[in-house]
Amino acid sequence: AAAMGLRRLMLRYFPPGIILEYVEGGESKTRSIDLLDLRPDTDVTALVEEIRKGEPLITASCLEHVIHVVHRLQEKLGEKQNHKFTLFKVLRTHILPLTNVAFNKSGSRFITGSYDRTCKLWDTASGEELRSLEGHKNVVYAIAFNNPYGDKIATGSFDKTCKLWSTETGKCYHTFRGHSAEIVCLSFNLQSTLLATGSMDTTAKLWDIEKGEEVATLSGHSAEIIAVSFNTTGDRIITGSFDHTVAVWDVGTGRMLHTLIGHRGEISSAQFNWDCFLIVTGSMDKTCMLWNAMTGTHIATLAGHRKEVLDVCFDYAGRRIATASADGSARVYNAETKQCIAKLEGHEDEISKVCFNPKGNCILTASSDKTARLWDAATGHCLQILEGHTDEIFSCAFNYKGDTIITGSKDNSCRIW
């Protein structure tokens, strides 16, 4: 611990946890501590003392600060949430259809990608367009902030390039060239040092954000890559492909560690859980599968949908899994028991997107029936229907506090709720 200086504490409300940021050998690193057992009635001082015994970074001098941070987490967990969403603004965002929408961590800003070859940055509170990021020569398809920081934006395009931009100035830092086909997915690592891009050329690439250079090419799939996702510690990344498999890669070496074989159709989405021990995959074969991220072994097949599974996600604590299907329903599974605990039925057409609110007690779905719906994650009861779009909704997201939603539609508009 003497060689490591604790620079700062970052807290994640959902899942309950704190991130320790420290310097070792002149290099900035992070370590996360999960607090999944934190409850409104937990003795915080005793809990932190227990953590301190096994964590040399938490010294006596920063003990009070850690206790303060965990108290804040505890207060958040105790808040009741029966939030009703109302339409705040309709933004006619682009002259051509949107491709994706994404919030920064706090939800104060969001970005939209479009077929019009631009990515636009918006202020959530006012609905004002802050910036138009222009320079791509084809559709801007994949977009992301480097959350939790939010000072950079990445855009992946059908022009085969990815660009890295400054959120504040709109300046393009780097244009990453090397893919030989469209870029359709991208992801920052949580440490904001690397960017991964996935392409129709069957490869994924890792890029150094500071240097603007390619770090590794991840080759091994036999068909298009449509999903890339880092784990929270940043040492592993998964790629999902139309070749029916998901590959697990070592970020440091670019070496393939495991191939998750079992699906009988194209992969639609893939994700690590928060503590990096599980991977969930969704497929056009109508199933969702759960895997051991360490060994690559198959744990369970979550079946029940009548048509393709188009999206899957964990809640932030990794206790529940939600699936969205072309059959117009979504489902919630218990990650431990693998049992289906709720069926979300009511949409009149396929559901392309599903996500938990940060607390994990509510689920948001986006559908081709032109509506988004909010559901109780425990019972499957529909809490609210968000209506008004005039074409299918293909993207939806919560902000970090869970009190704002954005929906993106083929009607060229974005709605803030």
C-alpha positions as a printed NumPy array, in Angstrom:
array([[  0.   ,   0.   ,   0.   ],
       [  2.96 ,   2.317,   0.585],
       [  3.706,   2.295,  -3.147],
       [  0.103,   3.035,  -4.009],
       [ -1.444,   6.437,  -3.45 ],
       [ -5.245,   6.568,  -3.239],
       [ -6.191,   9.481,  -5.476],
       [ -9.941,   9.541,  -5.049],
       [-13.088,   7.598,  -4.359],
       [-15.832,   7.321,  -6.903],
       [-19.16 ,   5.89 ,  -5.868],
       [-21.575,   3.902,  -7.942],
       [-25.105,   3.94 ,  -6.577],
       [-26.283,   0.961,  -8.589],
       [-25.094,  -1.602,  -7.94 ],
       [-24.11 ,  -0.387,  -4.499],
       [-20.376,  -0.099,  -4.721],
       [-17.391,   2.196,  -4.617],
       [-14.493,   2.545,  -7.002],
       [-11.041,   3.262,  -5.604],
       [ -8.842,   5.178,  -8.014],
       [ -5.127,   4.988,  -7.218],
       [ -1.669,   5.374,  -8.71 ],
       [  0.741,   2.447,  -8.854],
       [  4.142,   2.812, -10.469],
       [  3.052,   6.131, -11.975],
       [  0.055,   4.489, -13.674],
       [ -3.568,   5.321, -12.839],
       [ -5.612,   2.246, -11.864],
       [ -8.981,   1.468, -10.377],
       [-10.356,  -1.182,  -8.07 ],
       [-14.017,  -1.724,  -7.318],
       [-15.589,  -2.849,  -4.051],
       [-19.093,  -4.265,  -4.328],
       [-21.551,  -3.453,  -1.554],
       [-24.395,  -5.626,  -2.789],
       [-25.398,  -6.516,   0.779],
       [-25.79 ,  -2.873,   1.812],
       [-29.291,  -2.277,   3.194],
       [-31.074,   0.792,   4.619],
       [-30.539,  -0.623,   8.146],
       [-26.874,  -1.735,   7.755],
       [-24.363,  -0.475,  10.339],
       [-22.163,   1.474,   7.916],
       [-19.243,   2.045,  10.301],
       [-18.999,  -1.69 ,  11.026],
       [-19.307,  -2.522,   7.309],
       [-16.496,  -0.134,   6.334],
       [-14.309,  -1.443,   9.144],
       [-14.827,  -4.962,   7.786],
       [-13.859,  -3.808,   4.267],
       [-10.776,  -1.994,   5.595],
       [ -9.352,  -5.238,   6.983],
       [ -8.934,  -6.626,   3.489],
       [ -8.296,  -3.421,   1.545],
       [ -4.91 ,  -1.739,   2.133],
       [ -5.906,   1.264,   0.03 ],
       [ -8.391,   2.346,   2.694],
       [ -6.089,   3.87 ,   5.282],
       [ -7.047,   5.536,   8.561],
       [ -6.756,   8.987,   6.98 ],
       [ -9.502,   8.32 ,   4.406],
       [-11.751,   6.175,   6.627],
       [-14.192,   8.987,   7.411],
       [-14.567,   9.819,   3.726],
       [-15.356,   6.186,   2.89 ],
       [-17.975,   6.066,   5.655],
       [-19.522,   9.285,   4.296],
       [-19.677,   7.869,   0.762],
       [-21.275,   4.613,   1.909],
       [-23.822,   6.586,   3.964],
       [-24.793,   8.408,   0.766],
       [-25.245,   5.08 ,  -0.984],
       [-27.4  ,   3.889,   1.894],
       [-29.625,   6.981,   1.659],
       [-30.128,   6.358,  -2.057],
       [-31.138,   2.763,  -1.421],
       [-33.743,   3.916,   1.111],
       [-35.494,   6.267,  -1.31 ],
       [-38.904,   5.147,  -2.485],
       [-39.562,   5.384,  -6.188],
       [-43.055,   5.565,  -7.631],
       [-42.077,   7.911, -10.397],
       [-44.541,   8.803, -13.138],
       [-42.954,  10.014, -16.341],
       [-44.486,  12.804, -18.4  ],
       [-43.416,  14.027, -21.807],
       [-41.001,  16.93 , -21.366],
       [-39.797,  17.642, -24.91 ],
       [-40.   ,  16.37 , -28.463],
       [-36.777,  16.987, -30.356],
       [-36.808,  16.894, -34.138],
       [-33.226,  15.821, -33.99 ],
       [-32.114,  14.958, -37.523],
       [-33.232,  15.278, -41.132],
       [-32.855,  11.504, -41.555],
       [-33.703,   8.642, -39.168],
       [-31.854,   8.18 , -35.876],
       [-29.654,   5.16 , -35.286],
       [-28.913,   5.381, -31.553],
       [-29.23 ,   7.531, -28.436],
       [-27.029,   7.594, -25.312],
       [-26.862,   9.547, -22.042],
       [-23.788,  10.746, -20.224],
       [-23.576,   9.359, -16.685],
       [-25.514,  12.11 , -14.917],
       [-28.082,  12.409, -17.7  ],
       [-27.396,  16.124, -18.164],
       [-26.514,  15.525, -21.798],
       [-27.259,  12.972, -24.448],
       [-26.186,  12.2  , -27.994],
       [-28.02 ,  11.035, -31.095],
       [-26.567,   9.297, -34.15 ],
       [-28.21 ,   9.435, -37.53 ],
       [-28.303,   8.381, -41.155],
       [-27.578,  12.062, -41.908],
       [-23.892,  11.305, -41.095],
       [-23.798,  13.389, -37.918],
       [-23.873,  12.888, -34.172],
       [-25.588,  15.626, -32.188],
       [-25.042,  16.593, -28.569],
       [-28.067,  17.801, -26.572],
       [-28.724,  19.46 , -23.235],
       [-31.348,  17.343, -21.455],
       [-32.766,  20.1  , -19.241],
       [-33.431,  22.597, -22.056],
       [-33.663,  20.27 , -25.067],
       [-31.161,  22.568, -26.78 ],
       [-28.753,  21.285, -29.43 ],
       [-25.267,  22.029, -28.118],
       [-23.155,  20.673, -30.939],
       [-23.224,  18.808, -34.226],
       [-20.276,  16.459, -34.73 ],
       [-19.655,  16.376, -38.462],
       [-17.022,  14.643, -40.556],
       [-18.182,  11.086, -41.221],
       [-18.864,  10.212, -44.849],
       [-21.659,   7.743, -44.142],
       [-24.23 ,   6.726, -41.521],
       [-23.206,   7.361, -37.882],
       [-24.415,   4.122, -36.359],
       [-22.727,   3.416, -32.998],
       [-22.271,   6.186, -30.405],
       [-21.118,   6.383, -26.78 ],
       [-19.882,   8.667, -24.033],
       [-16.795,   7.579, -22.074],
       [-18.855,   7.228, -18.892],
       [-18.459,   7.823, -16.001],
       [-16.36 ,  10.796, -17.14 ],
       [-18.404,  11.972, -20.116],
       [-15.746,  14.302, -21.539],
       [-15.359,  12.276, -24.741],
       [-17.721,  10.885, -27.382],
       [-17.038,   8.048, -29.818],
       [-18.86 ,   7.64 , -33.124],
       [-18.673,   4.546, -35.307],
       [-19.74 ,   4.82 , -38.924],
       [-20.614,   2.881, -42.035],
       [-17.65 ,   4.78 , -43.578],
       [-15.46 ,   2.171, -41.778],
       [-13.954,   4.723, -39.376],
       [-14.467,   5.643, -35.738],
       [-13.966,   9.178, -34.46 ],
       [-13.177,  10.405, -30.955],
       [-14.505,  13.851, -30.015],
       [-14.293,  16.352, -27.176],
       [-17.684,  16.777, -25.495],
       [-16.865,  20.358, -24.507],
       [-15.422,  21.739, -27.748],
       [-16.647,  19.314, -30.408],
       [-13.064,  18.937, -31.627],
       [-12.198,  15.605, -33.265],
       [ -9.211,  14.173, -31.388],
       [ -8.635,  11.118, -33.566],
       [-10.025,   9.268, -36.558],
       [ -9.425,   5.548, -36.135],
       [ -8.869,   3.836, -39.483],
       [ -8.245,   0.136, -40.118],
       [-11.566,  -1.658, -40.453],
       [-12.455,  -2.818, -43.961],
       [-16.242,  -2.697, -43.478],
       [-18.924,  -0.838, -41.524],
       [-18.447,  -0.239, -37.779],
       [-21.69 ,  -1.247, -36.045],
       [-20.81 ,  -1.341, -32.334],
       [-18.346,   0.261, -29.966],
       [-17.585,   0.496, -26.271],
       [-15.27 ,   2.388, -23.923],
       [-13.681,   0.57 , -21.022],
       [-14.729,   1.918, -17.62 ],
       [-11.245,   3.328, -17.062],
       [-11.573,   5.456, -20.235],
       [ -8.209,   4.384, -21.623],
       [ -9.401,   2.113, -24.437],
       [-12.113,   2.104, -27.067],
       [-13.302,  -1.084, -28.763],
       [-14.955,  -1.159, -32.182],
       [-16.781,  -4.066, -33.799],
       [-17.231,  -4.347, -37.526],
       [-18.95 ,  -6.172, -40.348],
       [-15.405,  -7.175, -41.42 ],
       [-15.566,  -9.929, -38.689],
       [-12.958,  -8.238, -36.471],
       [-12.954,  -6.009, -33.429],
       [-10.198,  -3.515, -32.696],
       [ -8.887,  -1.921, -29.519],
       [ -7.693,   1.677, -29.703],
       [ -5.601,   3.743, -27.29 ],
       [ -7.655,   6.862, -26.55 ],
       [ -4.713,   9.119, -25.653],
       [ -2.328,   8.091, -28.429],
       [ -4.989,   7.546, -31.07 ],
       [ -3.36 ,   4.276, -32.073],
       [ -4.561,   0.734, -32.654],
       [ -3.61 ,  -1.534, -29.753],
       [ -4.926,  -4.88 , -31.013],
       [ -7.047,  -6.558, -33.663],
       [ -9.304,  -9.295, -32.324],
       [ -9.559, -11.85 , -35.136],
       [-11.273, -15.215, -34.931],
       [-14.944, -14.787, -35.79 ],
       [-16.177, -16.059, -39.158],
       [-19.   , -13.516, -39.535],
       [-19.929,  -9.94 , -38.637],
       [-19.398,  -8.677, -35.065],
       [-22.467,  -6.843, -33.776],
       [-21.753,  -6.542, -30.018],
       [-18.693,  -5.526, -27.993],
       [-18.601,  -5.115, -24.23 ],
       [-15.817,  -4.648, -21.649],
       [-16.081,  -6.004, -18.138],
       [-15.892,  -3.463, -15.305],
       [-12.28 ,  -4.216, -14.397],
       [-11.254,  -3.694, -18.015],
       [ -9.146,  -6.837, -18.402],
       [-11.665,  -8.761, -20.525],
       [-13.853,  -7.939, -23.501],
       [-16.534,  -9.972, -25.262],
       [-17.555,  -9.907, -28.916],
       [-20.855, -11.277, -30.213],
       [-21.125, -12.37 , -33.81 ],
       [-23.469, -13.523, -36.545],
       [-21.394, -16.748, -36.536],
       [-23.56 , -17.807, -33.506],
       [-20.687, -17.459, -31.014],
       [-19.402, -15.018, -28.402],
       [-15.658, -14.74 , -27.848],
       [-13.949, -13.708, -24.596],
       [-10.643, -11.875, -25.093],
       [ -7.756, -10.831, -22.865],
       [ -7.518,  -7.059, -23.269],
       [ -3.807,  -6.883, -22.422],
       [ -2.67 ,  -9.417, -25.014],
       [ -5.539,  -9.418, -27.529],
       [ -5.66 , -13.203, -27.158],
       [ -8.906, -15.152, -27.396],
       [ -9.501, -16.942, -24.083],
       [-12.843, -18.672, -24.666],
       [-15.405, -19.199, -27.377],
       [-18.953, -19.491, -26.058],
       [-20.506, -22.116, -28.32 ],
       [-24.118, -23.233, -27.977],
       [-26.421, -20.804, -29.739],
       [-27.991, -21.954, -33.008],
       [-28.585, -18.501, -34.442],
       [-26.942, -15.1  , -34.782],
       [-26.022, -13.338, -31.532],
       [-28.09 , -10.198, -30.901],
       [-26.464,  -8.95 , -27.683],
       [-23.949,  -9.92 , -25.   ],
       [-23.054,  -8.406, -21.643],
       [-20.967,  -8.996, -18.499],
       [-22.577,  -8.631, -15.091],
       [-21.115,  -6.053, -12.712],
       [-18.737,  -8.336, -10.811],
       [-17.424,  -9.805, -14.1  ],
       [-18.239, -13.451, -13.248],
       [-21.199, -13.947, -15.572],
       [-21.955, -13.304, -19.236],
       [-25.448, -13.213, -20.707],
       [-26.09 , -13.668, -24.43 ],
       [-29.205, -13.285, -26.559],
       [-29.719, -14.932, -29.925],
       [-31.939, -15.235, -32.961],
       [-32.419, -18.879, -31.892],
       [-35.106, -17.576, -29.434],
       [-32.981, -18.233, -26.347],
       [-30.833, -16.398, -23.852],
       [-27.808, -18.156, -22.365],
       [-25.847, -17.647, -19.166],
       [-22.098, -18.379, -19.064],
       [-19.269, -18.5  , -16.532],
       [-17.025, -15.604, -17.609],
       [-13.936, -17.118, -15.98 ],
       [-14.08 , -20.544, -17.605],
       [-16.331, -19.943, -20.611],
       [-18.609, -22.803, -19.57 ],
       [-22.335, -22.81 , -20.252],
       [-24.421, -22.394, -17.087],
       [-28.019, -22.253, -18.294],
       [-30.322, -21.703, -21.25 ],
       [-33.199, -19.344, -20.548],
       [-35.945, -20.404, -22.927],
       [-39.578, -19.423, -23.364],
       [-39.72 , -16.826, -26.112],
       [-41.552, -17.816, -29.293],
       [-39.386, -15.664, -31.582],
       [-35.897, -14.174, -31.715],
       [-34.352, -12.632, -28.584],
       [-33.331,  -9.14 , -29.734],
       [-31.825,  -7.718, -26.531],
       [-30.644,  -8.904, -23.117],
       [-29.338,  -7.127, -20.04 ],
       [-28.446,  -7.596, -16.376],
       [-29.695,  -5.293, -13.676],
       [-26.812,  -3.381, -12.093],
       [-26.472,  -5.841,  -9.231],
       [-26.388,  -8.829, -11.582],
       [-29.297, -10.501,  -9.779],
       [-31.819, -10.314, -12.604],
       [-31.729, -10.7  , -16.369],
       [-34.208,  -9.119, -18.771],
       [-34.824, -10.311, -22.315],
       [-36.658,  -8.617, -25.189],
       [-38.107, -10.556, -28.082],
       [-39.596, -10.256, -31.542],
       [-42.63 , -12.064, -30.078],
       [-43.682,  -8.75 , -28.458],
       [-42.897,  -9.812, -24.901],
       [-40.055,  -9.318, -22.444],
       [-39.102, -11.626, -19.609],
       [-37.293, -11.327, -16.3  ],
       [-35.162, -14.177, -14.977],
       [-33.498, -14.712, -11.614],
       [-29.766, -15.015, -12.379],
       [-29.217, -17.39 ,  -9.449],
       [-32.171, -19.767,  -9.805],
       [-32.455, -19.3  , -13.628],
       [-36.252, -19.2  , -13.187],
       [-38.504, -16.835, -15.13 ],
       [-39.984, -14.539, -12.478],
       [-42.041, -12.229, -14.691],
       [-43.487, -12.017, -18.206],
       [-43.937,  -8.514, -19.574],
       [-46.847,  -8.767, -22.001],
       [-48.766,  -5.941, -23.663],
       [-46.761,  -4.639, -26.608],
       [-48.388,  -5.219, -29.991],
       [-45.159,  -5.728, -31.936],
       [-41.541,  -6.752, -31.42 ],
       [-39.449,  -5.297, -28.585],
       [-35.998,  -4.285, -29.759],
       [-34.587,  -2.801, -26.545],
       [-34.852,  -3.543, -22.833],
       [-33.102,  -1.954, -19.837],
       [-33.415,  -1.776, -16.06 ],
       [-33.632,   1.511, -14.224],
       [-30.568,   2.085, -11.996],
       [-32.341,   0.707,  -8.913],
       [-33.33 ,  -2.439, -10.754],
       [-36.99 ,  -2.35 ,  -9.676],
       [-38.302,  -1.087, -12.999],
       [-37.818,  -2.133, -16.641],
       [-38.118,  -0.026, -19.786],
       [-38.923,  -1.544, -23.173],
       [-38.934,  -0.006, -26.662],
       [-41.145,  -1.479, -29.361],
       [-42.05 ,  -1.378, -33.03 ],
       [-45.635,  -0.638, -31.898],
       [-44.49 ,   3.019, -31.487],
       [-44.629,   2.894, -27.678],
       [-42.209,   2.436, -24.806],
       [-43.445,   0.805, -21.619],
       [-42.398,   0.794, -17.985],
       [-42.818,  -2.409, -15.995],
       [-42.476,  -3.573, -12.42 ],
       [-39.421,  -5.856, -12.53 ],
       [-40.722,  -8.152,  -9.771],
       [-44.313,  -8.662, -10.929],
       [-44.237,  -7.872, -14.667],
       [-47.09 ,  -5.399, -14.154],
       [-47.163,  -2.573, -16.731],
       [-46.72 ,   0.7  , -14.833],
       [-46.93 ,   3.167, -17.696],
       [-47.151,   3.447, -21.489],
       [-45.094,   6.205, -23.123],
       [-47.043,   7.16 , -26.246],
       [-46.645,   9.773, -28.962],
       [-44.006,   8.553, -31.402],
       [-45.377,   8.008, -34.914],
       [-42.994,   5.196, -35.906],
       [-41.166,   2.352, -34.208],
       [-39.011,   3.079, -31.155],
       [-35.652,   1.351, -31.394],
       [-33.706,   2.952, -28.566],
       [-34.404,   3.898, -24.97 ],
       [-32.322,   4.761, -21.93 ],
       [-32.533,   5.901, -18.317],
       [-30.291,   8.552, -16.841],
       [-28.163,   7.639, -13.817],
       [-30.713,   8.855, -11.255],
       [-33.533,   7.007, -12.994],
       [-35.838,  10.031, -13.217],
       [-35.385,  10.832, -16.924],
       [-35.875,   8.664, -20.01 ],
       [-35.   ,   9.251, -23.648],
       [-36.619,   7.362, -26.513],
       [-35.387,   7.37 , -30.101],
       [-37.682,   6.571, -33.005],
       [-37.715,   6.027, -36.742],
       [-39.966,   9.11 , -36.876],
       [-36.69 ,  11.145, -36.728],
       [-37.506,  12.419, -33.267],
       [-36.192,  11.911, -29.788],
       [-38.449,  12.364, -26.759],
       [-37.383,  13.331, -23.246],
       [-39.665,  12.014, -20.478]])
